[in-house]
């Protein structure tokens, strides 16, 4: 039966994360952005709330949350800081998420408790310099030698690249099978031949670490093969279906944060003898942002609900992410416009929100990739 | 707890409406658009299926299936023929407004006429030549007589105004009191002094009748007053809030029809040696149309769900109506574009969809009025939300 109301526990979770974000994150967000520092000291505090092991089961030290819970957490974090939202999303959804999805009992026992409690940070490596939207082009190669895999290649745009402890790396094991010849492996920080390359300087999400990774004859024991051989792509698609819900939630949170800032500013800022919020031109911008973000919220809820039901949600995740990313960007852009010159300065948080939000139109599949997924659903594989 | 699953009853109403619309409405929709014929038989058939009183209690002849079911049924009917859906929408809302504000006697006398189709359809008389978005500016008056009230004035844009058996008409009982001086009246079709003017020659919804009403010494009894003296504005706002869910549902149905037509066309139309659906520019346009209509569907469902729960839903209804009507318009325009020159001809239905759809951004409150409602709600919220 149709019901749009969050459960009591979801409401409590939202309030808890909102209070936490206001107290522990908001006061530092500008500084972290300007200094491009990864807020390592925040991780234990996030872990205390269970936010570093959201979907991990309790027996592995996790919080046993639903996808709907995760969406709420990411949205609330992003309302004050896109970087922290991204860090938490990537750690939970990609790194830890892949081990939870495809890992065997031994792998889960070995890695998840420390990941879920924030002692270790998780990262995930799919993208390569010449293989972005097209995973079939992955050149990082894993070759079996005795009871070991030897990895060679490089990855780029890796969230938590230089601060991670545990890495899930996708490599080609059967190049002739293209994307259906990919396999996932678990690597650990400091392994011989595994080095962090360039730190990538980004437009936004400055407090989230993004780096290149290089693999030169890295020896990976065969027990660190994650999931079945040549099954990495199929698992990856599932990870992305859920990951897209997180990135959509991040865009929603950034948009809502910007909308709230704009609304407050419009009520206080006086020009021509009255609050600028009294002008219809301002009111209509606020109304459009609010409407578009409500639509995003409902698309996200439906995708997350389907995920929690164990149902297929590829189409719904892509529509949610495509819409939320665009709606978030427009809300941030309008917020800057409503703030006028002040909105263009770092004194106000809206320019940072826009810079952070742009990631959501690109990461975990660009808007264009989402449209490919949606169109395929509508008219079949053309 | 979040749930997106329909109940069996809601599914049944939706499937009944879809089945009827596909079988009985779709085949003649284009012909009605050309001839402007009013869908008398079709409306009677809708009444038999319970679709003229979807959210009206059973003792009054309604289906008592709720607001969500109403929204789903509207979408299905609009998908086949938007002209039929607008008469259906107004009839449902006239019934709902009388159920909510009417006395027992008014309900028993009038609502069964609407649900059974005996009144054929219902109509609202709110807008006037000089009072559109601003009902406070209306000049129609209701003056006391020995036995009741006498209505005088002009109404404009009255859907089914020449066909309806039951009207709700707004007039000023205290012209000095602004919006607080407006009262609502129920008036039977054929009452002396109530007449319809010339049909508006509209861009779309050509199978729906839109006329001005002339109230010239139209005498009604004491029992015609709907709600309180001076309470007309709240009757109007209730009708509009509920009506907006209906129009959002209607827009969604038209947009959905446009998307489906486009999807079918791009799979069969071959250019440069392949179906145009293989071109990304075409795929992406479809993807955007589908995404926006999904969002429109959820906003509409949410507003309907809130109304069904009996909580305030004004802002949500405005968001649904604003978004769905704008998204549906983009979908119709996109569908024409994807059909190329053929889309511009009457050999394909998409130009009709666009013409029918255009008014959803205007009536039941323009998009601009919806933004006023939404902004007012946002700016009234506490700042620490």
HADDOCK unambig.tbl for C-alpha pairs under 7 A between the chains (distance, minus, plus):
assign (segid A and resid 1 and name CA) (segid B and resid 3 and name CA) 6.16 0.50 0.50
assign (segid A and resid 1 and name CA) (segid B and resid 4 and name CA) 6.74 0.50 0.50
assign (segid A and resid 1 and name CA) (segid B and resid 5 and name CA) 5.07 0.50 0.50
assign (segid A and resid 1 and name CA) (segid B and resid 6 and name CA) 5.12 0.50 0.50
assign (segid A and resid 1 and name CA) (segid B and resid 7 and name CA) 5.20 0.50 0.50
assign (segid A and resid 2 and name CA) (segid B and resid 3 and name CA) 5.03 0.50 0.50
assign (segid A and resid 2 and name CA) (segid B and resid 4 and name CA) 4.84 0.50 0.50
assign (segid A and resid 2 and name CA) (segid B and resid 5 and name CA) 5.36 0.50 0.50
assign (segid A and resid 2 and name CA) (segid B and resid 6 and name CA) 5.73 0.50 0.50
assign (segid A and resid 3 and name CA) (segid B and resid 1 and name CA) 6.21 0.50 0.50
assign (segid A and resid 3 and name CA) (segid B and resid 2 and name CA) 5.00 0.50 0.50
assign (segid A and resid 3 and name CA) (segid B and resid 3 and name CA) 4.77 0.50 0.50
assign (segid A and resid 3 and name CA) (segid B and resid 4 and name CA) 6.51 0.50 0.50
assign (segid A and resid 4 and name CA) (segid B and resid 1 and name CA) 6.98 0.50 0.50
assign (segid A and resid 4 and name CA) (segid B and resid 2 and name CA) 5.00 0.50 0.50
assign (segid A and resid 4 and name CA) (segid B and resid 3 and name CA) 6.57 0.50 0.50
assign (segid A and resid 4 and name CA) (segid B and resid 302 and name CA) 6.58 0.50 0.50
assign (segid A and resid 5 and name CA) (segid B and resid 1 and name CA) 5.41 0.50 0.50
assign (segid A and resid 5 and name CA) (segid B and resid 2 and name CA) 5.51 0.50 0.50
assign (segid A and resid 6 and name CA) (segid B and resid 1 and name CA) 5.06 0.50 0.50
assign (segid A and resid 6 and name CA) (segid B and resid 2 and name CA) 5.67 0.50 0.50
assign (segid A and resid 7 and name CA) (segid B and resid 1 and name CA) 4.50 0.50 0.50
assign (segid A and resid 263 and name CA) (segid B and resid 379 and name CA) 6.93 0.50 0.50
assign (segid A and resid 264 and name CA) (segid B and resid 383 and name CA) 6.36 0.50 0.50
assign (segid A and resid 283 and name CA) (segid B and resid 375 and name CA) 5.31 0.50 0.50
assign (segid A and resid 284 and name CA) (segid B and resid 371 and name CA) 5.60 0.50 0.50
assign (segid A and resid 284 and name CA) (segid B and resid 375 and name CA) 6.66 0.50 0.50
assign (segid A and resid 286 and name CA) (segid B and resid 375 and name CA) 6.34 0.50 0.50
assign (segid A and resid 287 and name CA) (segid B and resid 371 and name CA) 5.36 0.50 0.50
assign (segid A and resid 287 and name CA) (segid B and resid 374 and name CA) 5.44 0.50 0.50
assign (segid A and resid 287 and name CA) (segid B and resid 375 and name CA) 4.99 0.50 0.50
assign (segid A and resid 291 and name CA) (segid B and resid 319 and name CA) 5.48 0.50 0.50
assign (segid A and resid 295 and name CA) (segid B and resid 295 and name CA) 5.17 0.50 0.50
assign (segid A and resid 295 and name CA) (segid B and resid 299 and name CA) 6.12 0.50 0.50
assign (segid A and resid 298 and name CA) (segid B and resid 298 and name CA) 6.18 0.50 0.50
assign (segid A and resid 299 and name CA) (segid B and resid 295 and name CA) 6.14 0.50 0.50
assign (segid A and resid 302 and name CA) (segid B and resid 4 and name CA) 6.87 0.50 0.50
assign (segid A and resid 319 and name CA) (segid B and resid 291 and name CA) 5.21 0.50 0.50
assign (segid A and resid 371 and name CA) (segid B and resid 284 and name CA) 5.46 0.50 0.50
assign (segid A and resid 371 and name CA) (segid B and resid 287 and name CA) 5.31 0.50 0.50
assign (segid A and resid 372 and name CA) (segid B and resid 284 and name CA) 6.93 0.50 0.50
assign (segid A and resid 374 and name CA) (segid B and resid 287 and name CA) 5.42 0.50 0.50
assign (segid A and resid 375 and name CA) (segid B and resid 283 and name CA) 5.30 0.50 0.50
assign (segid A and resid 375 and name CA) (segid B and resid 284 and name CA) 6.63 0.50 0.50
assign (segid A and resid 375 and name CA) (segid B and resid 286 and name CA) 6.50 0.50 0.50
assign (segid A and resid 375 and name CA) (segid B and resid 287 and name CA) 5.09 0.50 0.50
assign (segid A and resid 379 and name CA) (segid B and resid 263 and name CA) 6.63 0.50 0.50
assign (segid A and resid 382 and name CA) (segid B and resid 277 and name CA) 6.77 0.50 0.50
assign (segid A and resid 382 and name CA) (segid B and resid 278 and name CA) 4.95 0.50 0.50
